Amino acid sequence: MGLMLYPEDGDEDSPDVSWSWTGFSMFRTWLARAEGLALDEMRGFGGQRPWTEVSTTLAPLLDHPDDHGHLTPAECAAILPRLGEIAEQPRKDPADPVTERRVADAQELVAVLRHCVDREVSLVFG
């Protein structure tokens, strides 16, 4: 069992992305690192640094409960450009399977976020 992020549109054919709990944790850690953040220093992830001290459009995704809730269409729209940039950045070692997995995850999430924005529906964490 793990986590799935999907549009709240009631359409079973809509795109979604899923991870194991560990996989999602590693994905968020990778995204945070791309933003110059150490996730384990942040409040809610073992550290004391408040999210109000950081400036990233990815904050709603990074600082979100794993197992419930949603992101609004406006939050999805705000996250989408930066996540797309990260997914398209040149990789130092394109043969690294871990990085390729993270990039593929980011690209899948970009597709789901686009769907949410286009249809003006929330992104569900379930």
C-alpha positions as a Markdown table, in Angstrom:
| # | Residue | x | y | z |
|---|---|---|---|---|
| 1 | Met | 0.0 | 0.0 | 0.0 |
| 2 | Gly | 1.2 | 3.5 | -0.7 |
| 3 | Leu | 0.1 | 6.9 | -1.8 |
| 4 | Met | -1.7 | 8.1 | -4.9 |
| 5 | Leu | -2.1 | 11.6 | -6.1 |
| 6 | Tyr | -5.1 | 12.0 | -8.5 |
| 7 | Pro | -7.5 | 14.7 | -9.8 |
| 8 | Glu | -10.8 | 15.0 | -7.9 |
| 9 | Asp | -12.8 | 14.7 | -11.0 |
| 10 | Gly | -14.5 | 11.3 | -10.6 |
| 11 | Asp | -13.0 | 10.0 | -13.9 |
| 12 | Glu | -11.1 | 6.8 | -13.5 |
| 13 | Asp | -9.3 | 7.4 | -16.7 |
| 14 | Ser | -7.7 | 10.6 | -15.4 |
| 15 | Pro | -3.9 | 10.5 | -14.9 |
| 16 | Asp | -2.5 | 9.8 | -11.5 |
| 17 | Val | 0.8 | 9.1 | -9.9 |
| 18 | Ser | 1.6 | 6.7 | -7.1 |
| 19 | Trp | 4.5 | 5.9 | -4.8 |
| 20 | Ser | 5.3 | 3.7 | -1.9 |
| 21 | Trp | 5.5 | 5.7 | 1.3 |
| 22 | Thr | 9.3 | 5.5 | 1.1 |
| 23 | Gly | 9.3 | 6.4 | -2.5 |
| 24 | Phe | 7.2 | 9.5 | -1.9 |
| 25 | Ser | 9.5 | 10.5 | 0.9 |
| 26 | Met | 12.6 | 10.2 | -1.3 |
| 27 | Phe | 10.8 | 12.1 | -4.1 |
| 28 | Arg | 10.0 | 15.0 | -1.8 |
| 29 | Thr | 13.5 | 15.0 | -0.4 |
| 30 | Trp | 14.8 | 15.2 | -4.0 |
| 31 | Leu | 12.5 | 18.1 | -4.8 |
| 32 | Ala | 13.4 | 19.9 | -1.6 |
| 33 | Arg | 17.1 | 19.5 | -2.5 |
| 34 | Ala | 16.4 | 20.9 | -5.9 |
| 35 | Glu | 15.0 | 24.0 | -4.2 |
| 36 | Gly | 18.1 | 24.3 | -1.9 |
| 37 | Leu | 16.3 | 22.9 | 1.1 |
| 38 | Ala | 17.2 | 20.1 | 3.5 |
| 39 | Leu | 13.7 | 18.6 | 4.2 |
| 40 | Asp | 14.9 | 17.0 | 7.4 |
| 41 | Glu | 15.6 | 20.5 | 8.8 |
| 42 | Met | 12.0 | 21.6 | 8.2 |
| 43 | Arg | 9.2 | 21.6 | 10.8 |
| 44 | Gly | 7.1 | 18.5 | 10.3 |
| 45 | Phe | 10.1 | 16.5 | 9.0 |
| 46 | Gly | 12.2 | 16.3 | 12.1 |
| 47 | Gly | 13.6 | 19.8 | 12.1 |
| 48 | Gln | 12.6 | 23.1 | 13.6 |
| 49 | Arg | 12.9 | 25.4 | 10.6 |
| 50 | Pro | 9.4 | 26.9 | 9.9 |
| 51 | Trp | 8.0 | 26.8 | 6.3 |
| 52 | Thr | 7.4 | 30.5 | 6.6 |
| 53 | Glu | 11.2 | 31.0 | 6.3 |
| 54 | Val | 11.4 | 29.4 | 2.8 |
| 55 | Ser | 10.5 | 30.8 | -0.5 |
| 56 | Thr | 9.5 | 28.1 | -3.0 |
| 57 | Thr | 6.3 | 27.6 | -5.0 |
| 58 | Leu | 6.7 | 23.9 | -4.2 |
| 59 | Ala | 5.9 | 24.5 | -0.5 |
| 60 | Pro | 2.3 | 23.4 | -0.7 |
| 61 | Leu | 3.5 | 20.0 | -2.1 |
| 62 | Leu | 6.5 | 19.6 | 0.2 |
| 63 | Asp | 4.7 | 20.7 | 3.4 |
| 64 | His | 1.6 | 18.5 | 3.0 |
| 65 | Pro | 0.3 | 15.5 | 4.9 |
| 66 | Asp | 1.2 | 12.3 | 3.0 |
| 67 | Asp | -2.0 | 10.5 | 3.5 |
| 68 | His | -4.9 | 12.9 | 3.2 |
| 69 | Gly | -6.1 | 16.2 | 2.0 |
| 70 | His | -5.8 | 18.0 | -1.3 |
| 71 | Leu | -4.2 | 20.9 | -3.2 |
| 72 | Thr | -6.5 | 23.4 | -4.7 |
| 73 | Pro | -6.5 | 24.1 | -8.5 |
| 74 | Ala | -4.7 | 27.4 | -7.7 |
| 75 | Glu | -2.0 | 25.6 | -5.7 |
| 76 | Cys | -1.6 | 23.1 | -8.5 |
| 77 | Ala | -1.2 | 26.0 | -11.0 |
| 78 | Ala | 1.4 | 27.7 | -8.8 |
| 79 | Ile | 3.4 | 24.4 | -8.4 |
| 80 | Leu | 3.3 | 23.4 | -12.0 |
| 81 | Pro | 5.9 | 25.8 | -13.6 |
| 82 | Arg | 8.6 | 25.1 | -11.1 |
| 83 | Leu | 8.0 | 21.3 | -11.0 |
| 84 | Gly | 8.2 | 21.3 | -14.8 |
| 85 | Glu | 11.5 | 23.2 | -14.7 |
| 86 | Ile | 13.0 | 20.7 | -12.3 |
| 87 | Ala | 11.8 | 17.8 | -14.4 |
| 88 | Glu | 13.4 | 19.2 | -17.5 |
| 89 | Gln | 16.8 | 20.3 | -16.0 |
| 90 | Pro | 19.8 | 18.6 | -17.5 |
| 91 | Arg | 21.1 | 15.8 | -15.3 |
| 92 | Lys | 24.7 | 15.5 | -14.2 |
| 93 | Asp | 24.6 | 11.8 | -14.7 |
| 94 | Pro | 21.8 | 10.8 | -17.1 |
| 95 | Ala | 22.6 | 7.1 | -16.6 |
| 96 | Asp | 21.8 | 7.4 | -12.8 |
| 97 | Pro | 18.7 | 5.2 | -12.3 |
| 98 | Val | 17.7 | 6.9 | -9.1 |
| 99 | Thr | 17.7 | 10.4 | -10.7 |
| 100 | Glu | 15.9 | 9.0 | -13.7 |
| 101 | Arg | 13.2 | 7.6 | -11.4 |
| 102 | Arg | 12.8 | 11.0 | -9.7 |
| 103 | Val | 12.6 | 12.8 | -13.0 |
| 104 | Ala | 10.0 | 10.3 | -14.3 |
| 105 | Asp | 8.0 | 10.8 | -11.2 |
| 106 | Ala | 8.2 | 14.6 | -11.6 |
| 107 | Gln | 7.0 | 14.3 | -15.2 |
| 108 | Glu | 4.1 | 12.1 | -14.2 |
| 109 | Leu | 3.1 | 14.6 | -11.5 |
| 110 | Val | 3.3 | 17.5 | -14.0 |
| 111 | Ala | 0.8 | 15.7 | -16.2 |
| 112 | Val | -1.6 | 15.2 | -13.2 |
| 113 | Leu | -1.2 | 18.8 | -12.1 |
| 114 | Arg | -1.9 | 20.0 | -15.7 |
| 115 | His | -5.0 | 17.9 | -15.7 |
| 116 | Cys | -6.2 | 19.4 | -12.4 |
| 117 | Val | -5.5 | 22.9 | -13.7 |
| 118 | Asp | -7.2 | 22.4 | -17.0 |
| 119 | Arg | -10.3 | 20.9 | -15.4 |
| 120 | Glu | -10.2 | 23.2 | -12.4 |
| 121 | Val | -10.3 | 20.3 | -9.9 |
| 122 | Ser | -8.3 | 19.6 | -6.7 |
| 123 | Leu | -5.4 | 17.2 | -6.5 |
| 124 | Val | -6.2 | 14.5 | -3.9 |
| 125 | Phe | -3.7 | 12.8 | -1.6 |
| 126 | Gly | -5.1 | 9.3 | -1.0 |
